[in-house]
């Protein structure tokens, strides 16, 4: 099921079932994220015998979208997993991102670790748009968090939000000191 050269749809189904069972708070966190922040990308369409980068919108899926269509993919289709907003920015006109390109990269341990690390840049992104990531009723429903998930994620989310707020306040304070910027 795992050819280490690529990630298949059956492998992803198994991987996310294992993540759901072993690290549900992080599974639910990823499942509730918009695909602008976390997505699965079908990089090679086996039936069409072609790479899909030219039509990337059609081949980019949130976790729930992927799971709803998983049975429709060819087992030879090749997938990548992307976390947007963390990692290195490879091109000036594209956001920083971390990509998992093989089964060796895409493990429950790696996804758990990356999801935990991703909370910080995600919280900062949310604060920058004045929509903080909070474990309120709406967020709990959107992500499908259980009470145990909320207990596990409350402290990390509060810590990430506080650190992001401090960074943003420091940026704001530094900008206020620049005389050539109109206030």
C-alpha positions as CSV (number, residue, x, y, z in Angstrom):
1,X,0.0,0.0,0.0
2,X,3.0,2.3,0.5
3,X,5.4,2.8,-2.4
4,X,7.7,5.3,-0.7
5,X,8.1,7.2,-3.9
6,X,4.5,8.6,-3.8
7,X,1.5,8.9,-1.6
8,X,-1.6,7.2,-2.9
9,X,-5.3,7.8,-2.0
10,X,-5.6,4.4,-0.2
11,X,-2.5,5.3,1.8
12,X,-4.0,8.7,2.7
13,X,-7.3,7.1,3.8
14,X,-5.4,4.8,6.1
15,X,-3.1,7.5,7.4
16,X,-5.9,9.8,8.3
17,X,-7.9,7.0,9.9
18,X,-4.9,6.2,12.1
19,X,-4.4,9.9,12.9
20,X,-8.0,10.1,13.9
21,X,-7.7,7.1,16.2
22,X,-4.2,8.0,17.7
23,X,-4.3,11.8,17.8
24,X,-7.9,13.0,17.4
25,X,-7.3,16.6,18.5
26,X,-4.8,17.1,15.6
27,X,-7.0,15.2,13.1
28,X,-9.9,17.4,14.0
29,X,-7.8,20.5,13.8
30,X,-6.6,19.6,10.3
31,X,-10.1,18.5,9.2
32,X,-11.5,21.9,10.1
33,X,-8.9,24.0,8.3
34,X,-9.7,25.7,5.0
35,X,-7.8,24.4,2.1
36,X,-5.9,27.8,1.8
37,X,-4.1,26.6,4.9
38,X,-3.9,22.8,4.7
39,X,-4.7,20.7,1.7
40,X,-4.1,17.4,-0.2
41,X,-3.0,17.8,-3.8
42,X,-3.3,15.2,-6.5
43,X,-0.1,15.9,-8.4
44,X,-0.4,13.1,-10.9
45,X,-3.7,11.8,-12.4
46,X,-3.0,8.2,-13.4
47,X,-6.1,7.9,-15.6
48,X,-5.2,11.0,-17.6
49,X,-1.5,10.1,-17.5
50,X,-0.6,13.7,-16.6
51,X,0.7,16.0,-14.0
52,X,-2.0,18.3,-12.6
53,X,-0.2,21.5,-11.8
54,X,-1.8,23.3,-14.7
55,X,-5.3,22.7,-13.3
56,X,-4.3,22.8,-9.6
57,X,-7.7,24.1,-8.3
58,X,-9.5,21.0,-9.5
59,X,-7.0,18.7,-7.8
60,X,-6.6,20.5,-4.4
61,X,-8.7,19.2,-1.6
62,X,-9.4,20.0,2.1
63,X,-9.3,16.9,4.3
64,X,-13.1,16.4,4.3
65,X,-13.3,16.9,0.5
66,X,-10.6,14.3,0.0
67,X,-12.2,11.8,2.3
68,X,-15.6,12.3,0.6
69,X,-14.0,11.5,-2.8
70,X,-11.3,9.0,-1.8
71,X,-13.0,6.1,-3.5
72,X,-13.0,7.9,-6.8
73,X,-9.3,8.2,-7.2
74,X,-7.2,5.7,-9.0
75,X,-4.8,3.8,-6.6
76,X,-1.9,5.0,-8.8
77,X,-2.8,8.7,-8.4
78,X,0.0,10.6,-6.6
79,X,-0.7,13.0,-3.8
80,X,1.2,15.6,-1.7
81,X,0.2,17.1,1.6
82,X,0.7,20.9,2.2
83,X,0.8,23.1,5.3
84,X,0.6,26.7,4.0
85,X,2.1,29.4,6.1
86,X,5.0,27.6,7.7
87,X,8.3,26.5,6.4
88,X,10.4,28.1,3.7
89,X,9.1,30.4,1.1
90,X,10.5,29.0,-2.2
91,X,9.2,31.6,-4.6
92,X,8.5,35.3,-4.0
93,X,5.0,35.2,-5.2
94,X,3.9,32.0,-3.3
95,X,3.5,31.6,0.5
96,X,5.8,29.6,2.7
97,X,4.7,26.0,3.0
98,X,5.8,22.6,4.1
99,X,5.1,19.7,1.7
100,X,5.0,16.0,2.4
101,X,5.8,14.2,-0.8
102,X,6.3,10.5,0.1
103,X,5.0,7.9,2.5
104,X,8.2,8.1,4.3
105,X,7.4,11.8,5.0
106,X,3.7,11.3,5.6
107,X,3.3,9.4,8.9
108,X,1.0,9.8,11.9
109,X,4.0,11.1,13.9
110,X,4.9,13.6,11.3
111,X,1.3,14.9,10.8
112,X,0.9,15.2,14.6
113,X,4.1,17.1,15.0
114,X,3.4,19.4,12.0
115,X,-0.2,20.0,13.1
116,X,1.0,21.0,16.6
117,X,3.6,23.3,15.0
118,X,1.1,24.7,12.5
119,X,-1.1,26.1,15.3
120,X,1.2,29.0,15.9
121,X,1.3,30.4,12.3
122,X,-2.4,29.7,11.9
123,X,-3.3,31.6,15.1
124,X,-1.2,34.5,13.9
125,X,-2.8,34.5,10.5
126,X,-6.2,34.5,12.2
127,X,-5.3,37.4,14.4
128,X,-4.0,39.4,11.4
129,X,-7.5,39.1,9.9
130,X,-9.1,39.9,13.3
131,X,-10.7,36.5,13.5
132,X,-8.7,34.8,16.4
133,X,-8.7,31.0,16.5
134,X,-10.7,30.3,19.7
135,X,-12.2,27.1,20.9
136,X,-15.7,28.5,21.0
137,X,-18.9,26.7,20.0
138,X,-18.6,27.6,16.3
139,X,-15.0,26.4,16.1
140,X,-15.7,23.3,18.0
141,X,-18.6,22.5,15.6
142,X,-16.6,23.3,12.5
143,X,-13.7,21.1,13.5
144,X,-15.7,18.4,15.2
145,X,-13.7,18.7,18.4
146,X,-14.7,16.5,21.3
147,X,-14.5,17.7,24.9
148,X,-11.2,15.8,25.2
149,X,-9.9,17.6,22.1
150,X,-10.8,21.0,23.6
151,X,-9.1,20.1,26.8
152,X,-5.9,19.0,24.9
153,X,-5.9,22.0,22.6
154,X,-7.0,24.9,24.9
155,X,-3.6,25.6,26.4
156,X,-1.6,25.4,23.2
157,X,-4.2,27.6,21.4
158,X,-4.1,30.2,24.2
159,X,-0.3,30.1,24.2
160,X,-0.1,30.5,20.4
161,X,-2.6,33.3,20.4
162,X,-0.7,35.1,23.2
163,X,2.6,34.8,21.4
164,X,1.1,36.0,18.1
165,X,-0.6,38.9,19.8
166,X,2.8,39.9,21.4
167,X,4.5,39.7,18.0
168,X,1.8,41.8,16.3
169,X,2.0,44.3,19.2
170,X,5.8,44.6,18.8
171,X,5.4,45.1,15.0
172,X,2.8,47.8,15.7
173,X,4.9,49.5,18.3
174,X,7.9,49.5,15.9
175,X,5.9,51.0,13.1
176,X,4.6,53.7,15.3
177,X,8.2,54.9,15.9
178,X,8.8,55.4,12.2
179,X,8.3,59.1,11.6
180,X,7.7,58.9,7.8
181,X,4.6,56.7,8.2
182,X,1.4,58.6,8.5
183,X,-0.6,57.6,11.5
